[in-house]
Amino acid sequence: MKIKVFSFFLMAAGLIIFAYGGWKIFDMNRQTDMSLSEAKETVAAGSSGSSSKAFSEGKPPESFKTATGEVVGILKIPRLKAELPIVEGTSPDDLEKGVGHYKESYYPKQNGQIVLSGHRDTVFRRTGELEIGDLLKIELPYGSFEYQITNTKIVDKDDTSIITLQYEKEELLLTTCYPFSYVGNAPQRYIIYAKPLES
């Protein structure tokens, strides 16, 4: 009798965990879709409040700044036929809305390291399919910018040498947890490096 009761509780706990995981994925996808709609409006209008006010006044890309949690643009990945909203910040709340822009990093045409992060089980779940030479595109209120993948790397999750925040040349980094199929907190990070293509 005790074994049957224990088995029932185990099955019930498993179903609850499975249902919660399914709900979290559904909710993240819903928030990402809402953020993408907002991002498309932002890019199309060339205006999103504080993020693009400087550009409506004719200021250069160097002055582009955004507020945490603000949807600022779109990351397009042609090989994956993916359009992903870019959100300022990399907190759990920010990453539920889309691809997070690391706050201390730069934006296109600011001559520095651009760092975008995303969850491996939602927005970046297929990044392992990308190859050297593939293109990435960032669309912002002040323009569209193309990048070509030059390298990939797998590092320990505690490796802080990847995000240098260098201000010497423009480069794009995509980061996500690794392995892609890992359950729980992944022990590594998958890094994609890309260089800007001149328009």
C-alpha positions as CSV (number, residue, x, y, z in Angstrom):
1,M,0.0,0.0,0.0
2,K,2.8,2.4,1.0
3,I,4.6,1.6,-2.3
4,K,1.5,2.5,-4.3
5,V,1.0,5.8,-2.5
6,F,4.7,6.6,-3.0
7,S,4.5,5.8,-6.7
8,F,1.4,7.9,-7.1
9,F,3.2,10.9,-5.4
10,L,6.2,10.4,-7.7
11,M,4.0,10.4,-10.8
12,A,2.1,13.4,-9.6
13,A,5.3,15.3,-8.9
14,G,6.7,14.4,-12.3
15,L,3.5,15.6,-14.0
16,I,3.6,18.9,-12.1
17,I,7.3,19.5,-13.0
18,F,6.5,18.6,-16.7
19,A,3.5,20.9,-16.8
20,Y,5.4,23.8,-15.1
21,G,8.3,23.4,-17.6
22,G,5.8,23.4,-20.5
23,W,4.1,26.5,-19.2
24,K,7.4,28.3,-18.8
25,I,8.4,27.6,-22.4
26,F,4.9,28.6,-23.7
27,D,5.1,31.8,-21.7
28,M,8.6,32.7,-22.9
29,N,7.5,32.1,-26.5
30,R,4.4,34.3,-26.0
31,Q,6.6,37.1,-24.5
32,T,9.1,36.8,-27.3
33,D,6.3,37.1,-29.9
34,M,5.0,40.2,-28.2
35,S,8.5,41.7,-28.1
36,L,9.0,40.9,-31.8
37,S,5.9,42.8,-32.7
38,E,7.1,45.7,-30.7
39,A,10.6,45.5,-32.2
40,K,9.2,45.6,-35.7
41,E,7.2,48.7,-34.9
42,T,10.3,50.3,-33.3
43,V,12.5,49.6,-36.3
44,A,9.8,50.6,-38.9
45,A,9.0,53.8,-37.1
46,G,12.7,54.6,-36.4
47,S,11.4,55.7,-33.0
48,S,11.0,54.1,-29.5
49,G,11.0,56.9,-26.9
50,S,14.3,57.2,-25.1
51,S,16.1,54.7,-27.2
52,S,15.9,56.6,-30.5
53,K,15.3,60.2,-29.4
54,A,18.9,61.0,-30.2
55,F,18.5,59.9,-33.8
56,S,15.4,61.9,-34.5
57,E,17.5,64.9,-33.5
58,G,20.2,63.9,-36.0
59,K,22.8,62.6,-33.6
60,P,25.3,59.8,-34.6
61,P,25.1,56.1,-33.7
62,E,27.7,56.7,-30.9
63,S,24.9,58.3,-28.8
64,F,22.5,55.4,-29.1
65,K,21.5,54.4,-25.5
66,T,18.6,52.4,-24.2
67,A,16.7,51.7,-20.9
68,T,16.9,48.3,-19.3
69,G,14.0,46.0,-20.4
70,E,13.4,48.2,-23.5
71,V,12.8,46.4,-26.9
72,V,15.3,48.0,-29.2
73,G,15.6,46.0,-32.4
74,I,15.7,42.7,-34.2
75,L,18.3,40.0,-34.7
76,K,17.8,38.2,-38.0
77,I,19.4,34.8,-38.6
78,P,18.8,33.9,-42.3
79,R,20.0,30.3,-42.2
80,L,17.5,29.6,-39.4
81,K,14.8,31.8,-40.9
82,A,14.7,33.4,-37.5
83,E,13.6,36.9,-36.4
84,L,14.3,37.6,-32.7
85,P,13.6,40.7,-30.7
86,I,16.6,42.4,-29.0
87,V,15.9,43.6,-25.4
88,E,18.3,45.8,-23.4
89,G,19.6,43.8,-20.4
90,T,20.4,40.1,-19.6
91,S,18.4,39.6,-16.4
92,P,16.0,36.6,-16.3
93,D,13.1,38.9,-17.0
94,D,14.8,40.5,-20.0
95,L,15.8,37.1,-21.5
96,E,12.2,35.9,-21.3
97,K,11.3,38.7,-23.8
98,G,14.0,37.8,-26.4
99,V,17.7,38.1,-27.0
100,G,19.4,40.2,-24.3
101,H,21.9,42.9,-25.1
102,Y,24.6,43.0,-22.5
103,K,24.3,46.5,-20.9
104,E,27.9,47.5,-20.9
105,S,28.6,46.3,-24.4
106,Y,28.2,48.4,-27.6
107,Y,25.8,48.7,-30.5
108,P,26.6,48.7,-34.3
109,K,28.8,51.6,-35.5
110,Q,30.0,52.2,-31.9
111,N,33.4,50.6,-32.6
112,G,33.3,48.0,-29.8
113,Q,32.2,44.5,-28.7
114,I,28.4,43.9,-29.2
115,V,27.2,41.0,-26.9
116,L,23.8,39.3,-27.3
117,S,22.7,36.5,-25.1
118,G,19.8,34.1,-25.2
119,H,18.4,30.9,-23.7
120,R,19.4,27.7,-25.5
121,D,15.9,26.3,-25.1
122,T,14.0,29.2,-26.6
123,V,15.5,32.0,-28.8
124,F,18.9,30.4,-29.4
125,R,17.8,26.7,-29.5
126,R,19.1,26.2,-33.0
127,T,22.3,28.2,-32.9
128,G,24.3,25.0,-33.0
129,E,23.3,24.7,-36.7
130,L,25.1,27.9,-37.6
131,E,28.3,27.6,-39.6
132,I,31.3,29.8,-40.2
133,G,30.4,32.2,-43.1
134,D,26.7,32.4,-42.1
135,L,25.2,35.9,-41.9
136,L,23.6,37.6,-39.0
137,K,21.7,40.9,-39.3
138,I,20.9,43.5,-36.6
139,E,18.1,46.0,-37.3
140,L,17.8,49.1,-35.1
141,P,16.0,52.4,-35.3
142,Y,19.1,54.0,-37.0
143,G,19.8,51.3,-39.5
144,S,20.5,47.7,-40.6
145,F,23.8,46.0,-40.1
146,E,25.2,42.7,-41.4
147,Y,27.8,40.4,-39.8
148,Q,29.5,37.2,-40.9
149,I,30.3,34.4,-38.5
150,T,34.1,33.9,-38.2
151,N,34.5,31.5,-35.3
152,T,32.7,29.5,-32.6
153,K,34.0,28.5,-29.2
154,I,32.8,26.4,-26.1
155,V,33.9,27.8,-22.8
156,D,33.3,27.0,-19.1
157,K,30.3,28.9,-17.7
158,D,32.6,30.8,-15.3
159,D,34.9,32.0,-18.0
160,T,34.8,35.7,-17.9
161,S,37.5,36.3,-20.5
162,I,35.0,36.2,-23.4
163,I,33.2,39.5,-22.7
164,T,36.1,42.0,-22.9
165,L,34.0,45.1,-23.7
166,Q,36.9,46.1,-25.9
167,Y,36.5,49.5,-27.7
168,E,39.0,48.9,-30.5
169,K,37.0,47.3,-33.3
170,E,33.5,46.3,-33.9
171,E,32.6,42.6,-33.3
172,L,29.4,40.7,-32.5
173,L,29.2,37.9,-30.0
174,L,26.3,35.6,-29.5
175,T,26.3,33.6,-26.2
176,T,24.1,30.8,-24.9
177,C,24.3,27.9,-22.5
178,Y,25.8,24.6,-23.7
179,P,25.3,21.7,-24.2
180,F,22.0,22.5,-26.0
181,S,20.2,19.4,-24.8
182,Y,21.4,19.7,-21.2
183,V,18.7,19.6,-18.5
184,G,19.2,22.1,-15.7
185,N,22.0,24.7,-15.3
186,A,24.4,24.0,-18.2
187,P,28.1,23.8,-17.3
188,Q,29.4,25.6,-20.4
189,R,28.7,28.5,-22.8
190,Y,28.6,28.4,-26.6
191,I,30.1,31.5,-28.2
192,I,29.6,32.7,-31.8
193,Y,32.0,35.4,-33.1
194,A,31.0,37.6,-36.1
195,K,32.6,40.5,-38.0
196,P,30.8,43.4,-39.5
197,L,30.3,43.5,-43.3
198,E,30.6,46.9,-44.9
199,S,27.4,48.1,-46.4
